[in-house]
């Protein structure tokens, strides 16, 4: 008798594989891969590889839901309302404001990857051998240092989860030894690079120490808890020994940062009356000069130029690594929302400009070329585009993270705590970089978010069955 093929199982595995390979290639090739696209005569804008993956995953999810109810009715209604709002608003904004709408709408439709990952992971039943094979692949990428630096922490924590779930004691000890070697060989990925990356790793480490500290205290494993605290102390000492001293000083010496802010703000206010925004053509993206992620050495050299020119009071283009750049952009966003009374946010196609940056001549290569500037804070950007609703959306993200922490802690979950540690890294990074807007960052975050949600549901069912 011929065995019946489980279509839901294989469609889910295909969907997970698509997401996995997209994230893997994006972590290695970054925007060079993400900007691959196709064009059609009947579509007036390019369709990027991330959107192609999204469309295929949507078709797979529809097929799965038709056969096995992957999503309950209430959730389906809520998701339909949300993504229906995104779609209708994007169509209206595109009609009036043009293709830039597509870029900013992505900030609101990339969360669909959380839905994809949740449903696919729920149905896929990935064999342990396949998971171990993926862990070996991640270990190889970590060892060879092939990934962009801000994916390193995600790879590392996922590998920790794989080692923890290894059944063989021998392989587990071998895995711990390999992880220690990766830490020693790749310490620059912990302590170098942009300051926001180091701060995000630090925030993630502090969360993990607190989470597992309370977990160990609850189980009265005080000796292991002591070792955990010693590890945190060693990590903090590593920041002072291996990180750029000027980065540490810029965080510690707040008074100097405030005085620098006032110095530049004075120049902005002096030019307030004479400033006239230049008329610049708005572009969806720049195909001739695709943005790439700088290496750790390049980041260090950029910081040197920025800090020297700030001391001299000069203008510069290499200022995106500095907090002053962000503070002025964020202030201008808030002022624009208040002045225009945009309580429901600005159109997805509205080109966001920063008067302060244009007066100072900062990042002129970007805004003079594209006609807009990225906010470098995904949460402010959500509020800028959706207003009061955006505040609710940001609050919803953090509410769900809090629920995950609470539930994983109550279930004494090691893997769940580690997964949330990865999400917290990306959330902190989202305060300083363009993270939830770009597919090579957003897809990996939302996919892990969806997997964490399903993993929580799975643990609850296991505990309920045990009782």
C-alpha positions in Angstrom: 0.0 0.0 0.0 1.4 3.4 -1.0 2.1 5.8 1.8 0.1 9.0 1.7 2.2 12.2 1.3 1.8 14.8 4.0 1.5 17.9 1.8 1.3 20.3 4.8 4.6 18.9 6.1 6.5 19.3 2.9 5.0 22.7 2.0 6.0 23.9 5.5 9.5 22.6 5.0 9.8 24.3 1.7 8.6 27.6 3.2 11.1 27.3 6.1 13.9 26.4 3.7 13.2 29.6 1.6 13.3 31.8 4.7 16.4 30.0 5.9 18.4 30.4 2.7 17.3 34.0 2.3 18.6 34.9 5.8 21.8 32.9 5.3 22.6 34.6 2.0 21.6 38.0 3.3 23.9 37.6 6.4 26.9 36.9 4.1 26.2 39.2 1.1 24.0 41.8 2.8 22.5 44.4 0.5 24.3 43.1 -2.6 22.0 40.0 -2.4 18.9 41.9 -1.1 18.9 44.3 -4.0 18.7 41.6 -6.6 15.4 42.1 -8.4 13.2 41.5 -11.4 11.3 44.1 -13.4 8.1 43.7 -15.5 6.7 46.1 -18.0 3.3 46.2 -16.2 4.9 47.0 -12.8 6.4 50.5 -12.4 8.9 49.5 -9.7 11.5 46.6 -9.2 10.4 43.5 -7.3 13.2 42.5 -4.9 14.2 39.0 -3.9 12.7 39.5 -0.4 9.3 40.3 -1.8 9.6 37.3 -4.2 10.3 35.0 -1.2 7.3 36.7 0.7 5.0 36.1 -2.2 6.0 32.4 -2.5 5.6 31.9 1.3 2.2 33.5 1.1 1.0 31.0 -1.5 2.5 28.1 0.5 0.7 29.4 3.6 -2.7 29.6 1.8 -2.3 26.0 0.6 -1.4 24.8 4.1 -4.3 26.7 5.7 -6.8 25.3 3.2 -5.8 21.8 4.3 -5.1 22.0 8.0 -6.2 25.4 9.5 -2.7 26.7 10.3 -4.2 29.9 11.8 -7.2 30.1 14.1 -10.2 32.2 13.0 -9.7 35.1 15.5 -6.1 35.5 14.6 -6.9 35.3 10.9 -9.4 38.2 11.3 -6.9 40.4 13.2 -4.2 39.7 10.6 -6.6 40.4 7.7 -7.5 43.8 9.3 -3.9 44.8 9.9 -2.4 43.7 6.5 -5.6 45.0 4.8 -4.9 48.4 6.3 -1.3 48.3 5.2 -2.2 47.3 1.7 -5.0 49.8 1.2 -2.9 52.7 2.6 0.1 51.7 0.5 -2.1 51.7 -2.7 -3.5 55.2 -1.8 -0.1 56.6 -0.9 1.5 55.1 -4.0 -1.2 56.8 -6.2 -0.4 60.2 -4.7 3.3 60.0 -3.7 5.0 57.4 -6.0 7.3 54.5 -5.6 8.9 55.6 -2.3 5.7 54.3 -0.7 6.9 50.7 -1.4 10.0 51.2 0.6 8.4 52.6 3.7 5.4 50.2 3.5 7.9 47.4 3.9 8.4 48.5 7.6 4.7 47.4 8.1 4.4 44.4 5.9 7.6 42.5 6.9 6.0 41.3 10.1 4.2 38.8 7.9 7.4 36.7 8.1 6.6 36.1 11.8 3.3 34.6 10.6 5.1 32.5 8.0 7.7 31.2 10.4 5.2 30.5 13.1 2.9 28.4 10.8 5.8 26.7 8.9 7.6 25.8 12.1 4.4 24.5 13.6 3.8 22.1 10.7 7.3 21.2 9.5 8.5 18.8 12.2 12.1 19.3 11.3 14.2 16.1 11.9 17.0 16.4 14.5 19.6 15.3 12.0 18.6 18.2 9.7 18.8 20.7 12.7 22.3 19.4 13.5 23.4 19.8 9.9 22.2 23.4 10.0 24.1 23.9 13.3 27.3 22.6 11.6 26.7 25.0 8.7 26.3 27.9 11.2 29.4 26.8 13.1 31.4 26.8 9.8 30.2 30.3 8.9 31.1 31.6 12.4 34.5 29.9 12.4 35.4 31.3 8.9 33.9 34.8 9.9 32.0 34.9 6.7 28.9 36.9 8.0 28.4 40.6 8.4 29.3 41.5 11.9 25.8 42.2 13.3 24.7 38.7 12.4 27.5 37.2 14.4 25.6 37.3 17.8 22.5 35.7 16.2 24.6 32.8 14.7 26.4 32.4 18.0 23.3 32.2 20.2 21.5 29.8 17.8 24.6 27.6 17.9 24.4 27.7 21.7 20.8 26.4 21.5 21.9 23.6 19.2 24.7 22.5 21.5 22.3 22.7 24.5 19.8 20.4 22.7 22.5 17.8 21.7 21.6 14.5 23.3 25.1 13.0 23.2 27.2 14.1 26.2 30.4 13.7 24.2 29.2 15.9 21.4 27.8 18.4 23.8 31.2 18.9 25.5 32.8 19.1 22.1 30.3 21.8 21.2 31.0 23.8 24.3 34.7 23.7 23.5 34.1 24.8 20.0 31.9 27.7 21.2 34.7 28.9 23.6 37.1 28.8 20.6 34.7 30.9 18.5 34.5 33.4 21.3 38.2 33.7 21.6 38.8 33.9 17.8 35.9 36.2 17.1 36.2 38.6 20.0 36.3 41.5 17.6 32.7 40.7 16.7 31.8 41.3 20.4 33.8 44.4 21.1 34.5 46.1 17.7 32.3 47.6 15.0 29.7 50.3 15.5 29.1 51.4 19.0 25.4 50.4 18.7 26.4 46.8 17.9 28.5 46.6 21.1 25.7 48.2 23.1 23.2 45.7 21.7 25.4 42.7 22.5 25.8 44.1 26.0 22.1 44.6 26.4 21.5 41.0 25.2 24.1 39.6 27.6 22.7 41.5 30.5 19.2 40.2 29.8 20.5 36.6 29.5 22.4 36.9 32.8 19.4 38.3 34.6 17.0 35.7 33.0 19.2 32.7 33.8 20.3 34.2 37.1 16.7 34.2 38.3 16.1 30.8 36.7 19.1 29.3 38.6 18.1 31.0 41.9 14.6 29.5 41.5 16.2 26.1 41.1 18.8 26.9 43.9 21.8 26.2 41.7 23.9 28.9 43.4 27.3 27.6 42.3 26.3 27.8 38.6 24.8 31.3 39.3 28.1 32.4 40.7 29.8 31.2 37.5 27.3 33.2 35.5 28.0 36.4 37.4 31.8 35.9 36.9 31.2 35.5 33.2 29.3 38.8 33.1 32.2 40.5 34.9 34.7 39.0 32.4 32.5 40.2 29.5 32.4 43.8 30.9 36.1 43.8 31.5 36.5 42.7 27.9 34.6 45.9 26.8 37.2 48.1 28.6 40.1 46.1 27.2 39.1 45.5 23.6 36.5 48.1 22.6 37.5 51.5 21.2 38.2 53.7 24.2 36.6 56.8 22.5 33.4 54.8 22.2 33.4 54.1 25.9 34.2 57.7 26.7 31.3 58.9 24.5 28.9 56.8 26.5 30.3 57.7 29.9 31.0 61.5 29.5 27.4 62.7 28.9 28.3 66.3 29.7 30.7 66.5 26.7 28.1 65.0 24.4 25.5 67.6 25.6 28.0 70.5 25.0 28.7 69.1 21.5 25.0 68.9 20.8 24.5 72.5 21.9 27.4 73.7 19.7 25.9 72.2 16.6 22.4 73.2 17.5 23.5 76.8 17.8 24.7 76.7 14.2 21.3 75.2 13.2 19.3 77.9 14.9 21.5 80.6 13.4 20.5 79.3 9.9 16.9 78.8 10.8 15.6 81.9 9.0 17.7 81.6 5.9 17.3 77.9 5.3 15.4 76.9 2.2 15.0 73.2 1.4 16.5 72.2 -1.9 14.3 70.7 -4.5 15.6 67.1 -4.9 14.2 64.3 -7.0 13.0 61.4 -4.8 14.4 57.9 -5.6 13.3 54.6 -4.4 16.9 53.4 -4.0 20.2 54.0 -5.7 21.1 51.1 -8.0 24.5 52.5 -9.0 25.9 52.5 -5.5 24.2 49.8 -3.5 24.9 50.3 0.2 27.1 47.7 1.8 28.0 46.9 5.3 31.4 48.2 6.2 34.1 46.0 7.7 35.2 46.5 11.2 38.4 48.3 10.0 36.3 50.6 7.8 34.0 51.4 10.7 37.0 52.3 12.9 38.4 54.7 10.3 35.0 56.3 9.8 34.8 57.0 13.6 38.2 58.6 13.6 37.2 61.0 10.9 33.9 61.8 12.5 35.4 62.5 16.0 38.2 64.6 14.7 35.9 66.8 12.6 33.5 67.1 15.5 36.3 68.4 17.7 37.2 70.9 14.9 33.5 71.9 14.4 33.6 71.0 10.7 30.9 69.4 8.6 31.3 65.9 7.3 29.6 63.2 5.3 30.9 60.2 7.3 28.8 61.0 10.3 26.3 58.1 10.4 28.3 56.3 13.0 27.8 59.2 15.5 24.9 59.7 17.9 24.7 63.5 17.0 23.5 62.5 13.5 20.7 60.5 15.0 19.7 63.0 17.7 19.1 65.7 15.1 17.2 63.4 12.8 14.9 62.2 15.6 14.3 65.8 16.8 13.3 66.9 13.3 11.0 64.0 13.0 9.2 64.8 16.3 9.0 68.6 15.4 7.5 67.8 12.0 4.9 65.5 13.5 3.9 68.2 16.0 4.0 71.1 13.5 2.0 69.3 10.8 -0.3 67.8 13.4 0.2 64.4 11.8 -1.5 62.4 14.5 -2.0 59.4 12.2 1.5 59.7 10.7 2.8 60.7 7.3 2.2 59.0 4.0 4.4 56.0 3.2 5.5 58.0 0.2 6.4 61.2 2.1 10.2 61.8 1.8 11.5 62.5 5.3 14.0 65.3 5.3 16.1 66.6 8.2 16.6 70.4 8.2 19.3 70.1 10.8 21.4 67.7 8.7 21.0 69.8 5.6 22.0 73.0 7.4 25.1 71.2 8.8 25.9 69.5 5.5 25.9 66.1 7.2 25.2 63.0 5.1 24.8 65.2 2.1 25.8 62.3 -0.2 22.7 60.4 0.9 19.9 63.0 1.1 21.1 65.0 -2.0 21.1 61.8 -4.0 17.9 60.1 -2.7 15.8 63.0 -1.7 15.2 61.6 1.8 17.2 60.4 4.8 16.7 57.2 6.8 15.6 57.8 10.5 18.0 55.3 11.9 15.5 54.3 14.5 12.8 51.8 13.4 10.5 52.5 16.3 10.5 56.3 15.7 10.0 55.5 12.0 6.9 53.4 12.8 5.4 56.3 14.8 6.4 58.8 12.1 4.5 56.8 9.5 1.5 55.6 11.6 1.2 58.2 14.4 -1.0 57.2 17.3 -1.5 53.7 15.8 2.3 53.4 15.5 2.7 54.0 19.2 0.2 51.1 19.7 2.2 48.9 17.3 5.5 49.6 19.1 3.8 48.9 22.4 2.4 45.6 21.0 5.9 44.4 20.0 7.3 45.0 23.5 4.2 43.5 25.1 4.7 40.3 23.2 8.4 40.2 24.1 7.4 40.6 27.7 4.9 37.7 27.4 7.6 35.5 25.8 10.0 36.2 28.7 7.3 35.6 31.3 6.1 32.3 29.8 9.6 30.9 29.0 10.7 31.8 32.6 7.6 30.0 34.1 8.4 27.0 32.0 12.1 27.0 33.0 13.0 27.1 29.3 16.7 27.5 28.4 16.1 27.6 24.6 13.3 30.1 25.0 15.4 32.5 27.0 18.2 32.3 24.5 15.8 33.0 21.6 14.5 36.1 23.4 18.1 37.1 24.0 18.6 37.2 20.2 15.4 39.2 19.7 16.5 41.7 22.3 19.8 42.2 20.5 17.9 43.2 17.3 15.4 45.4 19.2 18.2 47.4 20.8 20.0 47.7 17.4 16.7 48.9 15.9 17.0 52.1 18.1 20.2 53.1 16.1 20.1 51.5 12.7 17.8 50.9 9.8 16.7 47.4 10.9 13.0 46.7 10.5 12.8 48.6 7.2 15.4 46.6 5.3 14.7 43.0 4.3 18.2 41.6 5.2 17.5 42.7 8.8 13.8 42.6 9.2 13.2 39.1 7.7 15.6 37.4 10.1 14.1 39.3 13.1 10.5 38.6 12.3 11.2 35.0 11.4 12.9 34.4 14.7 10.0 36.2 16.4 7.5 33.8 14.8 9.6 30.7 15.7 9.8 31.9 19.3 6.0 32.3 19.5 5.5 28.8 18.1 8.2 27.3 20.4 6.3 28.8 23.4 3.1 27.2 22.2 4.8 23.9 21.7 6.3 23.9 25.2 2.9 24.8 26.7 1.3 21.8 25.0 4.1 19.5 26.2 3.7 20.7 29.8 -0.1 20.4 29.6 0.2 16.9 28.3 2.7 16.0 31.1 0.1 17.2 33.7 
